[in-house]
Amino acid sequence: MTTQVAWPPPPPPPPPSAPREQSRAPGAIFYLVTGIAILIAVDASSRRSLWVFVVGGVVWILIAAVWCIRLASTASRSGLQMPAARWVRWLAIPVAMGLVFVVGLSGMVFGARFAASRGALDQMAAEVTAGGSTERGWVGLYDVGQVERTANGFRFVIDDSGLSRIGVAYSTGGEPVFTEDNYSPLWEGPFGFESLGGGWWLWAEEWD
């Protein structure tokens, strides 16, 4: 009995697909969400915004939880045996978030935003103290809106959470001096003046 051989021979089987755990490394959507969370944190740090910190903190916790769950799932499947390039994709997220967290706590982000706006702010100060309009809109990287005149200069708010607010004041000599018109029954009054140099001061108020 002769054995018939099929011709042409059947094609070779396809190569095995990549293990599923390798496809579970963070992808574009995960990186996009992480990038948005980082931008929220940077904005909060640059304005020392408490309520943005709270909102951003919740997002960061969710990102960290999903990252840990996915990494644990990958570890249970492959024992974390991955090529270096895939490790980079995994570790880029916690490294980036950790750096942003440390830099934000240092105050460098706030200082960078103020420094980048300093020229426009100084020009505004010269115009307002000379009797110019208090309607300002965006000045540098701050949405100033309308400034409020004080006894020796003016002030404006850079963040208002409803329970507290933070602002910048300009004074022509020494610490800002507020008048009765600057006080509201809704707020306890400014405290914690911090010099930013060149006649600029940081101030804060808490809800009464």
Contacts in CASP RR format, 6 or more apart in sequence:
PFRMAT RR
TARGET T0000
AUTHOR 0000-0000-0000
METHOD contacts of the structure
MODEL  1
MTTQVAWPPPPPPPPPSAPREQSRAPGAIFYLVTGIAILIAVDASSRRSL
WVFVVGGVVWILIAAVWCIRLASTASRSGLQMPAARWVRWLAIPVAMGLV
FVVGLSGMVFGARFAASRGALDQMAAEVTAGGSTERGWVGLYDVGQVERT
ANGFRFVIDDSGLSRIGVAYSTGGEPVFTEDNYSPLWEGPFGFESLGGGW
WLWAEEWD
19 77 0 8 1.000
19 78 0 8 1.000
20 77 0 8 1.000
21 73 0 8 1.000
21 74 0 8 1.000
21 77 0 8 1.000
21 78 0 8 1.000
21 82 0 8 1.000
22 78 0 8 1.000
22 82 0 8 1.000
22 86 0 8 1.000
24 70 0 8 1.000
24 73 0 8 1.000
24 74 0 8 1.000
25 74 0 8 1.000
25 82 0 8 1.000
25 86 0 8 1.000
25 89 0 8 1.000
25 90 0 8 1.000
26 34 0 8 1.000
26 67 0 8 1.000
26 70 0 8 1.000
26 89 0 8 1.000
26 90 0 8 1.000
26 92 0 8 1.000
26 93 0 8 1.000
27 89 0 8 1.000
30 66 0 8 1.000
30 67 0 8 1.000
30 93 0 8 1.000
31 93 0 8 1.000
33 59 0 8 1.000
33 63 0 8 1.000
34 63 0 8 1.000
34 93 0 8 1.000
34 96 0 8 1.000
34 97 0 8 1.000
36 59 0 8 1.000
37 56 0 8 1.000
37 59 0 8 1.000
37 60 0 8 1.000
37 63 0 8 1.000
37 97 0 8 1.000
38 96 0 8 1.000
38 97 0 8 1.000
38 100 0 8 1.000
40 52 0 8 1.000
40 55 0 8 1.000
40 56 0 8 1.000
40 59 0 8 1.000
41 53 0 8 1.000
41 56 0 8 1.000
41 57 0 8 1.000
41 60 0 8 1.000
41 100 0 8 1.000
41 101 0 8 1.000
41 104 0 8 1.000
42 100 0 8 1.000
42 104 0 8 1.000
42 109 0 8 1.000
43 49 0 8 1.000
43 52 0 8 1.000
44 52 0 8 1.000
44 53 0 8 1.000
44 56 0 8 1.000
45 103 0 8 1.000
45 104 0 8 1.000
45 107 0 8 1.000
45 109 0 8 1.000
45 110 0 8 1.000
46 109 0 8 1.000
46 110 0 8 1.000
46 111 0 8 1.000
46 112 0 8 1.000
46 113 0 8 1.000
46 141 0 8 1.000
47 110 0 8 1.000
47 113 0 8 1.000
47 158 0 8 1.000
47 159 0 8 1.000
47 166 0 8 1.000
48 110 0 8 1.000
48 158 0 8 1.000
48 159 0 8 1.000
48 166 0 8 1.000
48 202 0 8 1.000
49 159 0 8 1.000
49 161 0 8 1.000
49 166 0 8 1.000
50 159 0 8 1.000
50 161 0 8 1.000
50 163 0 8 1.000
50 164 0 8 1.000
51 159 0 8 1.000
51 161 0 8 1.000
51 162 0 8 1.000
51 163 0 8 1.000
52 159 0 8 1.000
60 97 0 8 1.000
63 93 0 8 1.000
63 97 0 8 1.000
64 94 0 8 1.000
64 97 0 8 1.000
67 93 0 8 1.000
67 94 0 8 1.000
71 90 0 8 1.000
74 80 0 8 1.000
74 82 0 8 1.000
82 90 0 8 1.000
103 109 0 8 1.000
104 110 0 8 1.000
113 141 0 8 1.000
113 142 0 8 1.000
114 121 0 8 1.000
114 168 0 8 1.000
114 196 0 8 1.000
114 200 0 8 1.000
116 140 0 8 1.000
116 141 0 8 1.000
117 139 0 8 1.000
117 140 0 8 1.000
117 141 0 8 1.000
117 142 0 8 1.000
119 140 0 8 1.000
120 139 0 8 1.000
120 140 0 8 1.000
121 139 0 8 1.000
121 140 0 8 1.000
121 142 0 8 1.000
121 168 0 8 1.000
121 170 0 8 1.000
121 200 0 8 1.000
124 136 0 8 1.000
124 139 0 8 1.000
124 144 0 8 1.000
124 147 0 8 1.000
125 154 0 8 1.000
125 170 0 8 1.000
125 199 0 8 1.000
127 133 0 8 1.000
128 134 0 8 1.000
128 136 0 8 1.000
128 147 0 8 1.000
128 149 0 8 1.000
128 153 0 8 1.000
128 154 0 8 1.000
128 170 0 8 1.000
129 153 0 8 1.000
129 154 0 8 1.000
129 170 0 8 1.000
129 172 0 8 1.000
134 146 0 8 1.000
134 147 0 8 1.000
134 148 0 8 1.000
134 149 0 8 1.000
134 154 0 8 1.000
135 145 0 8 1.000
135 146 0 8 1.000
136 144 0 8 1.000
136 145 0 8 1.000
136 146 0 8 1.000
136 147 0 8 1.000
136 156 0 8 1.000
137 143 0 8 1.000
137 144 0 8 1.000
137 145 0 8 1.000
137 146 0 8 1.000
138 144 0 8 1.000
138 145 0 8 1.000
142 156 0 8 1.000
142 158 0 8 1.000
142 168 0 8 1.000
144 156 0 8 1.000
145 156 0 8 1.000
146 156 0 8 1.000
147 154 0 8 1.000
147 155 0 8 1.000
147 156 0 8 1.000
148 154 0 8 1.000
148 155 0 8 1.000
148 156 0 8 1.000
148 182 0 8 1.000
149 181 0 8 1.000
150 169 0 8 1.000
150 171 0 8 1.000
150 176 0 8 1.000
150 177 0 8 1.000
150 178 0 8 1.000
150 179 0 8 1.000
150 182 0 8 1.000
151 176 0 8 1.000
151 177 0 8 1.000
151 178 0 8 1.000
151 179 0 8 1.000
152 171 0 8 1.000
152 172 0 8 1.000
152 173 0 8 1.000
152 174 0 8 1.000
152 176 0 8 1.000
152 177 0 8 1.000
153 169 0 8 1.000
153 170 0 8 1.000
153 171 0 8 1.000
153 172 0 8 1.000
153 176 0 8 1.000
154 169 0 8 1.000
154 170 0 8 1.000
155 167 0 8 1.000
155 168 0 8 1.000
155 169 0 8 1.000
155 170 0 8 1.000
155 176 0 8 1.000
155 178 0 8 1.000
155 182 0 8 1.000
155 203 0 8 1.000
156 167 0 8 1.000
156 168 0 8 1.000
156 169 0 8 1.000
157 165 0 8 1.000
157 166 0 8 1.000
157 167 0 8 1.000
158 166 0 8 1.000
158 167 0 8 1.000
158 168 0 8 1.000
159 165 0 8 1.000
159 166 0 8 1.000
159 167 0 8 1.000
162 207 0 8 1.000
163 206 0 8 1.000
163 207 0 8 1.000
164 204 0 8 1.000
164 205 0 8 1.000
164 206 0 8 1.000
164 207 0 8 1.000
165 187 0 8 1.000
165 204 0 8 1.000
165 205 0 8 1.000
166 202 0 8 1.000
166 203 0 8 1.000
166 204 0 8 1.000
167 202 0 8 1.000
167 203 0 8 1.000
167 204 0 8 1.000
168 196 0 8 1.000
168 200 0 8 1.000
168 201 0 8 1.000
168 202 0 8 1.000
168 203 0 8 1.000
169 176 0 8 1.000
169 190 0 8 1.000
169 193 0 8 1.000
169 200 0 8 1.000
169 201 0 8 1.000
169 202 0 8 1.000
169 203 0 8 1.000
170 176 0 8 1.000
170 199 0 8 1.000
170 200 0 8 1.000
170 201 0 8 1.000
171 177 0 8 1.000
171 199 0 8 1.000
171 201 0 8 1.000
172 199 0 8 1.000
173 199 0 8 1.000
174 199 0 8 1.000
175 193 0 8 1.000
175 201 0 8 1.000
176 190 0 8 1.000
176 193 0 8 1.000
176 201 0 8 1.000
176 203 0 8 1.000
178 189 0 8 1.000
178 190 0 8 1.000
182 190 0 8 1.000
183 189 0 8 1.000
185 208 0 8 1.000
186 207 0 8 1.000
186 208 0 8 1.000
187 205 0 8 1.000
187 206 0 8 1.000
187 207 0 8 1.000
187 208 0 8 1.000
188 205 0 8 1.000
188 206 0 8 1.000
188 207 0 8 1.000
188 208 0 8 1.000
189 205 0 8 1.000
189 206 0 8 1.000
189 208 0 8 1.000
190 203 0 8 1.000
190 204 0 8 1.000
190 205 0 8 1.000
191 203 0 8 1.000
191 204 0 8 1.000
191 205 0 8 1.000
191 206 0 8 1.000
192 202 0 8 1.000
192 203 0 8 1.000
192 204 0 8 1.000
193 201 0 8 1.000
193 202 0 8 1.000
193 203 0 8 1.000
194 201 0 8 1.000
194 202 0 8 1.000
194 203 0 8 1.000
195 201 0 8 1.000
195 202 0 8 1.000
196 202 0 8 1.000
END
